[in-house]
Amino acid sequence: MSELFKLANIIATPLVIIVLPVLMFLYKYRHSDNKNIHFIKYSCTFDATHGLARQPLFWVAIVYPIGLFFFTGSYAWAGTNFDISATGFNQFIEISKLPLGLLALSLPLAVLTARLHGTKQTAMQIAKANEQIANTEKQILETQQKNRTDLYLAHYKHLSEHIIEIEKKWENASNQTVLMPGKSLTIDKKRCHRYLYPSSSLINGTGNISYRSFDYAVMTLVSILDKAIYLL
């Protein structure tokens, strides 16, 4: 039972004496954007928005093996004398295989946490890049839609102004007597535009002219003029 207690002491004591103070120090001087994060969550997660030096798990991977080295060594070195000689060094290496092995874990664990942190940063950068691409595509689509809408409105305005000129010319012409007194020639501009350009809209922009509708409109207009001239 005492041996199990020693093992538990070796594992837990470095966590309490070394790792916990380091985590508390990092938590106290954490970055301002992590002020509202809980201590446990802060200590167990990677923050991809900051560098490796601000990652608690990175420092745990470094200091915990060091703590294990000293606490396992305290049992391995018990009862030995300090001897700086070839014999002493050989004996140190012989009795310190486990502590040195635990100490050696510091480097691969630090590399592992660095890779995990780098992977999370890469994923965040990819997500940001995809978001930027999506925003760019959205802006392009919005710009294209705005251009189609502006083109439609400009085209409709141009046609309306042209029809207004025709109405004014008709009113100023000498053959306006064919109209009833107090009446004037008025052309439905919206209907005319929709009739001549059936595929045009605010969403689709300006479509091609319908030559069939155009020819029919011309024939109708000629017929009206012929009748007006006949009446004159």
trRosetta pair geometry for C-beta under 8 A, 3 or more apart (Angstrom, degrees):
i j d omega theta_ij theta_ji phi_ij phi_ji
1 4 5.8 -53 -155 35 37 110
1 5 6.5 40 147 -20 66 105
2 5 5.4 -52 -150 35 37 116
2 6 6.4 42 150 -22 66 101
3 6 5.5 -47 -150 32 35 114
3 7 6.5 37 150 -19 64 102
4 7 5.6 -51 -148 35 35 113
4 8 6.3 34 153 -16 66 104
5 8 5.8 -53 -146 39 32 110
5 9 6.1 35 152 -22 64 108
6 9 5.5 -55 -147 36 30 114
6 10 6.4 34 153 -23 65 102
6 75 6.6 86 -176 -96 126 148
7 10 5.7 -50 -149 31 32 112
7 11 6.5 23 155 -13 64 107
8 11 5.9 -59 -147 41 32 107
8 12 5.7 9 164 -3 70 117
9 12 6.3 -62 -128 47 24 96
9 13 5.4 27 176 -28 65 117
9 71 7.5 -152 127 179 80 127
10 13 6.7 -42 -121 28 14 108
10 14 7.7 9 172 -8 47 104
10 68 6.9 65 166 -139 92 73
10 71 4.9 159 -138 125 68 116
10 72 5.5 64 -152 -75 130 72
10 75 7.3 -55 -82 -6 122 133
11 14 7.6 -81 -180 32 21 98
11 15 7.4 10 145 -13 59 116
11 68 7.7 15 -108 -108 46 101
12 15 5.5 -63 -159 36 43 116
12 16 6.2 29 154 -15 77 109
13 16 5.9 -62 -146 40 33 104
13 17 5.7 7 168 0 72 117
13 67 7.5 -164 103 169 76 115
13 71 5.6 151 76 -117 123 151
14 17 6.2 -65 -125 51 27 95
14 18 5.0 -25 -168 31 70 119
14 19 6.3 67 137 -15 75 101
14 63 7.9 177 174 137 106 81
14 64 5.9 111 131 -146 126 61
14 66 8.0 160 -150 83 131 60
14 67 2.7 125 -144 138 121 132
14 68 5.6 -76 -11 -55 163 56
14 70 7.7 133 -92 55 111 97
14 71 5.6 -124 -48 -6 101 138
15 18 7.4 -39 -82 55 8 78
15 19 4.7 -36 -139 42 47 129
15 20 6.3 65 153 -32 61 95
15 64 7.1 22 -85 -122 67 103
15 67 7.6 163 -41 108 38 157
16 19 7.6 22 -14 48 16 87
16 20 5.5 -4 -142 7 33 135
17 20 7.5 77 13 37 12 101
17 21 7.3 -20 165 -3 32 116
17 67 7.0 154 73 -139 98 127
18 21 6.7 -76 -159 38 19 102
18 22 6.5 12 157 -15 61 113
18 63 5.3 -163 152 156 115 114
18 64 7.1 161 96 -94 121 46
18 66 7.2 -156 -179 84 159 97
18 67 4.1 -152 31 -81 152 131
19 22 5.8 -63 -153 37 31 111
19 23 6.3 27 155 -17 68 108
19 60 5.6 50 -143 -127 110 85
19 63 6.0 161 -90 97 65 115
19 64 5.3 26 -78 -82 122 90
19 67 6.8 -86 -35 -3 87 156
20 23 5.7 -55 -145 37 32 110
20 24 6.2 32 157 -19 66 107
21 24 5.6 -55 -143 39 32 112
21 25 6.2 36 156 -22 66 104
22 25 5.7 -54 -150 34 30 112
22 26 6.5 26 154 -14 64 106
22 56 7.9 139 123 -149 93 82
22 59 5.5 -155 158 138 131 128
22 60 7.3 168 91 -79 131 61
22 63 5.5 151 -33 30 163 166
23 26 5.8 -56 -147 40 32 109
23 27 6.0 32 154 -20 66 109
23 39 7.6 90 147 -177 111 97
23 43 4.9 25 -154 -116 130 120
23 56 5.4 55 -122 -153 84 124
23 59 7.8 173 -75 85 61 121
23 60 7.1 27 -68 -72 104 103
24 27 5.6 -53 -141 38 30 112
24 28 6.2 34 156 -25 64 105
24 39 7.9 4 -103 -148 64 127
25 28 5.8 -53 -148 31 28 111
25 29 6.7 -9 164 15 63 107
26 29 6.6 -77 -145 56 27 84
26 30 6.4 60 151 -73 64 81
26 54 7.4 145 -161 -155 109 56
26 56 5.2 164 97 -94 154 89
26 59 6.6 177 -55 32 145 153
27 30 5.5 -14 -151 -34 33 117
27 39 5.4 21 -137 -126 156 87
27 42 5.6 109 -111 103 97 146
27 43 7.1 -36 -67 -63 117 92
27 56 7.5 24 -57 -85 81 133
30 34 4.6 -84 150 83 126 123
30 35 7.3 173 90 -79 110 47
30 37 7.7 -106 142 52 161 114
30 42 6.6 -57 -98 -158 155 142
30 54 7.5 102 -139 -166 66 106
31 34 5.1 79 65 13 80 104
31 47 7.9 -175 32 133 129 160
31 50 5.9 -163 -21 -83 151 144
31 54 6.4 26 -29 -160 112 150
32 35 5.8 -8 -166 -37 47 112
33 49 7.1 -54 87 101 146 148
34 37 4.7 -41 -169 15 80 125
34 42 6.3 100 174 -115 126 115
34 47 6.7 -52 -79 -103 132 154
37 41 5.6 -120 180 88 97 114
37 42 4.8 117 118 -68 119 98
38 41 4.5 79 64 16 93 106
38 42 6.6 -159 89 -11 43 89
39 42 5.6 -58 -145 38 27 113
39 43 6.2 21 159 -17 64 111
40 43 5.9 -61 -146 38 28 107
40 44 6.2 2 163 -2 65 118
41 44 6.3 -72 -137 47 26 97
41 45 5.8 -4 176 2 67 124
42 45 7.0 -72 -127 42 16 94
42 56 6.4 90 138 -13 75 144
43 56 4.7 -97 -133 121 53 159
43 57 7.6 118 170 -59 51 71
43 60 7.8 88 -175 -50 89 137
44 56 7.8 -33 -36 82 26 126
44 57 7.2 72 -141 -69 27 110
45 57 7.8 -156 71 -27 8 124
46 55 5.8 -3 -128 -133 74 120
46 57 6.6 -61 -75 29 78 132
46 113 8.0 173 -89 -169 115 82
46 116 6.3 -162 -52 124 152 99
46 117 4.9 -165 -148 -105 134 75
46 120 5.0 145 102 27 136 163
47 50 5.0 21 107 30 113 103
47 54 6.7 -56 64 112 124 108
47 55 6.7 -164 34 -98 81 77
48 117 7.2 170 -101 -167 65 68
48 120 4.3 -134 -80 128 115 100
48 121 4.6 173 -156 -85 96 58
48 123 7.4 -95 -112 62 161 88
48 124 4.4 153 127 -17 147 147
49 124 7.5 -135 -67 173 63 166
50 54 4.2 -48 138 68 133 140
50 55 7.4 172 93 -56 101 73
51 54 5.7 93 64 13 68 98
51 55 7.8 -113 114 -20 44 93
52 55 5.5 -48 -158 11 45 120
52 58 5.5 118 178 -91 84 165
52 113 7.9 119 -152 120 102 95
52 114 5.6 11 -128 -118 142 84
52 117 5.6 129 -104 98 83 159
53 58 7.4 -103 -108 87 21 148
55 58 4.1 79 84 -4 106 112
55 59 7.3 167 92 -6 62 81
55 113 6.7 169 120 160 137 116
55 117 5.6 -77 -76 -96 163 141
56 59 6.0 -63 -156 40 38 104
56 60 6.2 41 149 -23 72 106
57 60 5.3 -50 -143 36 37 116
57 61 6.3 43 155 -24 66 102
57 113 5.1 -171 121 -137 100 130
57 116 8.0 -48 106 78 143 134
57 117 8.0 176 70 -60 115 109
58 61 5.8 -53 -154 31 29 112
58 62 6.9 21 149 -14 61 107
58 110 6.4 63 -162 -140 75 74
58 113 4.6 178 -94 121 64 138
58 114 6.7 74 -117 -66 113 69
58 117 7.0 -12 -62 -33 116 146
59 62 5.6 -56 -150 37 39 110
59 63 5.9 14 163 -4 75 111
60 63 6.5 -63 -129 47 27 92
60 64 5.4 25 176 -23 67 118
61 64 6.8 -37 -114 31 15 108
61 65 7.5 11 173 -6 46 107
61 106 6.8 124 146 -151 68 55
61 109 3.7 -164 -162 132 104 106
61 110 4.8 163 114 -75 120 55
61 112 7.1 -164 -136 59 150 95
61 113 4.8 -152 -13 -13 154 137
62 65 7.3 -80 -174 36 22 99
62 66 6.9 11 148 -12 61 116
62 106 5.3 61 -139 -163 47 104
62 109 7.5 -164 -60 89 41 108
62 110 5.3 51 -72 -81 86 118
63 66 5.4 -60 -153 40 41 116
63 67 6.2 44 151 -23 73 103
64 67 5.6 -51 -148 35 34 112
64 68 6.4 35 153 -18 66 103
64 106 8.0 169 64 -100 64 83
64 109 8.0 -73 60 115 109 164
65 68 5.4 -51 -144 38 36 113
65 69 6.3 48 152 -29 65 99
65 102 5.4 -176 -154 155 81 73
65 103 5.5 129 150 -124 102 30
65 104 7.6 -119 177 52 141 26
65 105 4.4 -168 -107 72 138 95
65 106 3.9 -143 64 -63 138 82
65 109 6.7 164 -29 24 129 141
66 69 5.5 -47 -153 26 33 118
66 70 6.9 24 154 -12 63 102
66 103 6.4 60 -100 -125 48 84
66 106 6.2 49 -44 -83 79 140
67 70 6.1 -59 -152 38 33 104
67 71 6.2 16 159 -8 69 112
68 71 6.1 -64 -138 45 29 101
68 72 5.8 22 167 -10 69 112
68 99 7.4 -178 128 -135 72 65
68 102 4.2 -112 115 161 121 139
68 103 7.4 -160 80 -64 89 56
68 105 7.9 4 60 45 141 127
69 72 6.6 -62 -141 43 18 100
69 73 5.9 17 158 -19 58 118
69 99 4.7 89 -152 -177 61 89
69 100 7.2 65 -132 -83 105 29
69 102 5.4 -170 -73 89 65 104
69 103 3.8 49 -86 -69 133 101
70 73 5.5 -60 -142 41 26 114
70 74 6.4 38 155 -34 63 98
70 99 7.5 103 -51 -151 17 124
71 74 5.6 -34 -147 16 34 116
71 75 7.7 27 155 -7 55 95
72 75 6.2 -59 -165 37 40 104
72 76 6.2 32 144 -15 72 113
72 98 5.6 -113 158 116 140 108
72 99 4.5 -176 89 -85 107 84
72 102 6.0 112 20 15 147 151
73 76 5.2 -60 -138 45 40 109
73 77 5.3 23 167 -11 77 114
73 96 6.1 17 -114 -124 99 99
73 99 4.0 55 -63 -104 88 162
74 77 6.4 -55 -128 45 21 99
74 78 6.8 47 155 -53 55 93
75 78 5.7 -29 -153 -8 33 118
76 95 5.0 153 170 154 103 94
76 96 5.9 133 120 -94 148 56
76 98 6.7 179 -70 53 142 107
76 99 5.9 -125 22 -21 147 120
77 80 5.3 -89 -167 39 62 121
77 95 6.8 126 -84 117 56 130
77 96 7.4 21 -63 -79 95 98
80 91 7.2 172 -148 137 134 126
80 95 7.0 -179 -58 58 153 167
82 88 7.6 42 170 -155 37 140
83 87 6.6 -45 134 89 136 90
83 88 3.0 -163 100 -92 93 128
83 91 7.2 39 61 45 126 132
84 88 5.8 -77 -74 71 11 151
84 89 7.8 44 -149 -50 45 89
85 88 4.6 96 46 7 71 103
85 89 7.0 -137 92 -5 35 85
86 89 5.9 -52 -145 36 30 109
86 90 6.3 30 156 -18 64 107
87 90 5.8 -56 -148 37 29 110
87 91 6.3 27 155 -17 64 108
88 91 5.7 -57 -147 38 30 109
88 92 6.2 35 152 -24 65 104
89 92 5.5 -51 -147 32 33 114
89 93 6.5 29 156 -16 66 102
90 93 6.0 -54 -149 37 31 107
90 94 6.2 32 152 -22 64 110
91 94 5.5 -55 -146 36 32 115
91 95 6.2 11 163 -3 68 109
92 95 6.6 -67 -143 46 24 92
92 96 5.5 0 166 -2 65 127
93 96 6.1 -71 -128 50 22 99
93 97 7.3 58 165 -68 58 71
93 100 7.4 3 -139 -22 64 157
94 97 7.1 -24 -173 -35 25 100
96 99 4.8 -57 -161 52 80 110
96 100 5.0 80 134 -25 94 103
97 100 6.1 -61 -143 42 22 107
97 101 6.1 27 156 -23 61 110
98 101 5.5 -54 -144 35 30 114
98 102 6.4 28 158 -17 64 103
99 102 5.7 -55 -149 37 32 109
99 103 6.3 33 153 -20 66 106
100 103 5.4 -52 -145 37 34 114
100 104 6.3 40 153 -25 65 103
101 104 5.6 -51 -150 30 31 114
101 105 7.3 44 148 -32 58 93
102 105 5.7 -39 -164 10 40 117
103 106 6.1 -25 -180 -8 49 114
104 107 6.6 -41 -174 22 55 106
104 108 7.9 35 143 2 73 101
105 108 6.3 -65 -155 48 49 99
105 109 5.5 43 155 -20 81 116
106 109 6.1 -67 -146 42 22 109
106 110 6.1 23 159 -21 63 111
107 110 5.8 -57 -146 35 27 110
107 111 6.4 25 156 -17 64 106
108 111 5.5 -54 -146 39 36 112
108 112 6.1 40 154 -24 68 104
109 112 5.5 -50 -146 34 32 114
109 113 6.5 30 156 -15 65 103
110 113 6.0 -53 -147 38 31 107
110 114 6.3 33 152 -21 63 107
111 114 5.6 -55 -149 36 31 114
111 115 6.4 31 153 -20 65 104
112 115 5.8 -55 -150 35 31 109
112 116 6.4 29 153 -17 65 106
113 116 5.6 -52 -145 38 34 112
113 117 6.2 35 155 -18 66 106
114 117 5.8 -55 -147 39 29 111
114 118 6.2 30 153 -19 64 108
115 118 5.6 -54 -145 39 31 111
115 119 6.3 36 153 -24 65 103
116 119 5.6 -50 -148 32 31 114
116 120 6.6 29 153 -17 63 104
117 120 5.8 -55 -151 36 33 110
117 121 6.4 33 151 -18 65 106
118 121 5.5 -53 -147 38 34 112
118 122 6.2 37 153 -22 66 104
119 122 5.6 -52 -148 34 31 112
119 123 6.4 32 152 -19 64 104
120 123 5.6 -51 -148 36 33 112
120 124 6.4 34 152 -19 64 104
121 124 5.6 -54 -149 37 33 111
121 125 6.3 33 153 -19 66 105
122 125 5.7 -54 -147 37 32 111
122 126 6.3 33 153 -19 65 104
123 126 5.7 -52 -147 36 31 111
123 127 6.4 33 153 -19 64 105
124 127 5.6 -53 -149 36 32 112
124 128 6.4 32 152 -18 65 104
125 128 5.6 -52 -147 37 33 111
125 129 6.2 35 153 -21 65 104
126 129 5.6 -52 -146 36 32 112
126 130 6.3 32 154 -18 65 104
127 130 5.8 -53 -147 37 30 110
127 131 6.3 32 152 -20 64 106
128 131 5.5 -54 -148 36 32 113
128 132 6.3 34 153 -20 66 104
129 132 5.7 -52 -148 36 32 111
129 133 6.4 34 152 -20 64 104
130 133 5.6 -51 -147 36 33 113
130 134 6.3 35 152 -20 65 105
131 134 5.6 -53 -147 37 31 112
131 135 6.3 31 153 -18 65 105
132 135 5.6 -53 -145 38 32 111
132 136 6.2 34 153 -21 65 105
133 136 5.6 -54 -147 36 30 112
133 137 6.3 29 154 -17 65 105
134 137 5.8 -54 -146 38 30 110
134 138 6.3 33 152 -21 64 106
135 138 5.5 -53 -147 36 32 114
135 139 6.3 33 153 -20 65 104
136 139 5.7 -53 -148 36 31 110
136 140 6.4 33 152 -20 64 104
137 140 5.6 -52 -148 35 33 113
137 141 6.4 32 154 -17 65 105
138 141 5.8 -55 -148 38 31 109
138 142 6.2 30 153 -18 65 107
139 142 5.6 -54 -144 39 31 111
139 143 6.2 33 155 -21 65 106
140 143 5.7 -55 -147 36 29 111
140 144 6.3 29 154 -18 64 106
141 144 5.7 -53 -145 38 31 111
141 145 6.3 32 154 -19 64 106
142 145 5.7 -53 -146 37 31 111
142 146 6.3 32 153 -20 64 106
143 146 5.6 -54 -147 37 31 112
143 147 6.3 33 153 -20 65 105
144 147 5.7 -53 -148 35 31 112
144 148 6.5 31 153 -18 64 104
145 148 5.7 -53 -149 35 33 110
145 149 6.3 31 153 -17 65 107
145 203 7.2 -30 -146 -145 98 58
146 149 5.7 -55 -147 39 31 111
146 150 6.1 31 155 -18 66 107
147 150 5.8 -53 -142 39 30 110
147 151 6.1 31 156 -20 64 108
147 205 7.6 -3 110 -101 70 127
148 151 5.7 -55 -146 37 28 111
148 152 6.3 31 154 -21 63 105
148 202 7.8 102 118 167 93 38
148 203 7.1 10 114 160 134 25
148 204 6.6 -129 176 136 134 18
148 205 3.1 -94 -158 -67 90 106
148 206 7.7 -161 -160 4 69 62
149 152 5.7 -53 -149 34 31 111
149 153 6.4 26 156 -15 65 107
149 202 5.1 26 -121 -169 90 76
149 203 7.6 10 -77 -82 88 25
149 205 7.1 -85 -47 -90 30 68
150 153 5.9 -56 -146 39 30 108
150 154 6.1 29 156 -18 66 109
151 154 5.8 -55 -143 39 29 110
151 155 6.1 29 157 -19 64 108
151 205 5.1 21 72 -154 120 101
151 206 5.2 -103 133 -3 104 110
152 155 5.8 -58 -147 38 27 110
152 156 6.2 25 155 -17 64 108
152 200 5.8 150 -130 -177 102 101
152 201 6.7 -40 -130 106 154 19
152 202 5.7 -158 81 -103 155 41
152 204 7.8 97 -76 77 133 59
152 205 5.2 -147 -51 -147 99 38
152 206 5.3 -180 -94 -54 60 73
153 156 5.7 -54 -144 39 30 110
153 157 6.2 33 155 -21 64 107
153 202 7.7 40 -52 -113 88 83
154 157 5.6 -53 -146 36 29 113
154 158 6.3 32 154 -21 64 105
155 158 5.7 -52 -148 34 30 112
155 159 6.5 27 155 -15 64 105
155 197 7.7 36 136 -18 133 175
155 200 7.2 -117 91 -145 140 147
155 206 4.5 94 -9 -96 164 135
156 159 5.9 -56 -149 38 31 108
156 160 6.2 32 153 -20 65 108
156 189 7.9 99 -178 148 85 107
156 190 7.9 22 -159 -109 119 63
156 193 5.4 40 -125 -144 84 163
156 200 7.8 163 -65 142 97 141
157 160 5.7 -55 -145 37 30 112
157 161 6.3 30 156 -18 65 106
158 161 5.9 -54 -148 36 28 110
158 162 6.5 29 152 -19 62 106
159 162 5.6 -55 -150 36 33 113
159 163 6.4 32 152 -18 67 104
159 189 6.9 144 114 -165 94 96
159 192 7.3 -166 153 105 123 109
159 193 5.3 127 93 -94 151 103
159 196 7.8 -174 -143 59 148 141
160 163 5.7 -54 -149 36 33 110
160 164 6.4 37 151 -22 65 104
160 189 4.4 51 -114 -168 87 147
160 193 7.5 -32 -57 -50 81 128
161 164 5.5 -49 -147 33 34 115
161 165 6.6 39 152 -21 63 100
162 165 5.7 -50 -154 31 34 113
162 166 6.8 35 148 -18 63 102
163 166 5.5 -51 -153 34 38 114
163 167 6.5 40 149 -21 67 102
163 187 5.0 -120 -175 76 121 134
163 189 5.2 179 61 -104 155 95
163 192 6.5 124 -91 71 148 159
164 167 5.5 -51 -149 35 35 113
164 168 6.4 34 153 -18 66 103
164 189 7.9 -5 -47 -81 81 134
165 168 5.7 -53 -147 37 32 110
165 169 6.3 33 154 -19 65 106
166 169 5.7 -54 -147 37 31 111
166 170 6.3 32 154 -21 64 106
166 187 7.1 19 84 -3 121 145
167 170 5.7 -56 -150 35 30 112
167 171 6.4 28 153 -18 65 106
167 184 7.3 62 -178 156 104 105
167 185 5.4 -162 -137 94 78 95
167 186 6.6 39 -127 -104 135 41
167 187 6.3 -138 -68 7 110 99
168 171 5.7 -55 -147 37 33 110
168 172 6.2 19 158 -9 67 111
169 172 6.0 -64 -144 45 29 103
169 173 6.2 43 153 -42 64 102
170 173 5.6 -43 -147 13 31 118
170 176 6.6 117 153 -92 66 96
170 185 4.7 -27 106 38 144 150
171 176 5.9 59 -146 -106 34 145
171 184 5.7 2 -98 -145 116 104
171 185 6.5 -145 -60 29 79 97
172 176 7.6 117 36 -36 8 136
173 176 5.6 134 71 -39 75 88
174 177 7.7 -15 158 -7 55 101
175 178 5.9 8 162 -8 83 109
175 228 6.2 87 155 153 130 116
175 229 7.5 -35 -138 -91 152 58
175 232 5.5 -51 -133 -82 105 143
176 179 5.5 -30 179 17 70 114
176 185 7.9 -115 -128 -17 94 109
177 232 7.5 107 66 -109 105 89
178 228 4.9 -102 -24 -146 178 91
178 231 5.3 96 -122 92 112 133
178 232 6.4 -67 -64 -61 110 86
179 183 4.8 -143 169 85 107 102
179 184 6.9 50 175 -102 162 25
179 185 6.7 -113 -85 -50 139 80
180 183 4.4 58 65 7 86 132
187 192 6.0 22 158 -42 107 144
188 191 3.9 16 121 31 123 117
188 192 5.9 152 90 -23 68 87
189 192 5.6 -56 -144 37 28 113
189 193 6.3 27 158 -18 65 105
190 193 5.9 -54 -148 36 29 108
190 194 6.3 23 155 -13 64 109
191 194 5.7 -56 -144 42 31 109
191 195 6.0 35 154 -25 65 110
192 195 5.6 -56 -145 35 28 113
192 196 6.3 15 160 -9 65 109
192 217 7.7 93 -146 -132 88 145
193 196 6.2 -61 -142 43 27 100
193 197 5.9 -29 175 36 67 106
193 200 7.1 -76 157 73 96 140
194 197 7.0 -74 -122 66 20 68
194 198 6.6 56 173 -106 61 53
194 200 7.5 -133 -111 63 51 99
195 198 7.2 3 -149 -68 18 84
195 210 7.7 -107 151 52 50 129
195 213 5.4 -175 157 -178 77 135
195 217 6.9 118 123 -70 126 127
196 209 5.7 -27 164 -144 89 90
196 210 6.2 -167 -171 41 36 88
196 213 5.6 -167 -108 109 41 122
196 214 5.8 67 -136 -79 93 81
196 217 6.7 -33 -82 -10 96 156
197 200 4.0 23 135 -4 116 126
197 206 6.7 -43 -170 -158 148 72
197 207 5.5 147 -175 64 92 86
197 208 7.5 179 -133 95 83 23
197 209 5.8 -57 -86 -104 78 55
197 210 6.9 -178 -95 -4 26 87
198 207 7.2 -60 73 78 48 141
198 210 5.4 40 4 -39 104 138
198 213 7.0 139 -30 -23 108 155
199 204 6.4 -98 159 121 77 150
199 207 3.0 -163 89 -178 102 175
199 208 6.7 25 46 39 132 66
199 210 7.9 136 -3 -55 90 98
200 204 6.6 -157 -145 85 29 106
200 205 7.0 -76 -140 115 73 37
200 206 5.1 -1 -118 -131 113 44
200 207 4.5 -136 -60 19 64 88
201 204 4.6 65 48 28 95 97
201 205 7.5 9 63 18 55 23
201 207 7.9 32 1 -18 69 111
204 207 6.3 9 126 -54 123 103
209 213 7.8 -133 173 62 75 103
209 214 5.8 36 160 -47 116 133
210 213 3.9 48 98 18 117 112
210 214 6.3 165 90 -17 59 84
211 214 5.1 -51 -139 39 37 116
211 215 6.0 39 159 -21 68 102
212 215 6.0 -51 -146 35 27 108
212 216 6.4 25 153 -16 61 108
213 216 5.6 -56 -148 39 32 111
213 217 6.2 34 153 -21 67 106
214 217 5.7 -54 -147 36 30 110
214 218 6.4 30 154 -19 64 105
215 218 5.7 -52 -147 35 32 111
215 219 6.3 32 154 -18 65 106
216 219 5.7 -54 -147 38 31 111
216 220 6.3 33 153 -20 65 106
217 220 5.6 -53 -147 37 31 112
217 221 6.2 31 155 -19 65 106
218 221 5.7 -56 -147 38 30 110
218 222 6.3 31 154 -19 65 106
219 222 5.7 -53 -147 36 30 111
219 223 6.3 33 153 -22 63 105
220 223 5.6 -54 -150 34 31 112
220 224 6.5 31 152 -20 65 103
221 224 5.6 -51 -148 34 34 111
221 225 6.3 31 154 -16 66 105
222 225 5.7 -54 -147 39 32 110
222 226 6.2 37 153 -23 65 104
223 226 5.7 -51 -149 33 31 114
223 227 6.5 29 154 -17 63 104
224 227 5.8 -57 -153 37 31 109
224 228 6.3 31 150 -20 66 106
225 228 5.5 -53 -145 36 34 112
225 229 6.2 34 156 -18 68 103
226 229 5.8 -54 -147 37 29 108
226 230 6.2 32 152 -22 63 107
227 230 5.5 -53 -148 35 32 115
227 231 6.4 32 153 -19 65 104
228 231 5.7 -55 -151 36 32 110
228 232 6.5 34 150 -20 65 104
229 232 5.5 -53 -150 35 35 114
